[in-house]
């Protein structure tokens, strides 16, 4: 989750947005944006996608590489 948190924060800054502006443009609460950027481990995926859509992205399944 930390990788996602850093990605969101970097994307927000690259787009010149404050946390308040990101919250307003995506319709999620400021508290959610702060929790997301701090790497909170339990977040609603629909809200994470609401944020990612602003940057042209979304969550999706990723194949785990199996050893052996």
Secondary structure, 3 states (H helix, E strand, C coil): CHHHHHHHHHHHHHCCCCHHHHHHHHCCCHHHHHHHHCCCCCCCHHHHHHHHHHCCCCCCCCCCCCCC
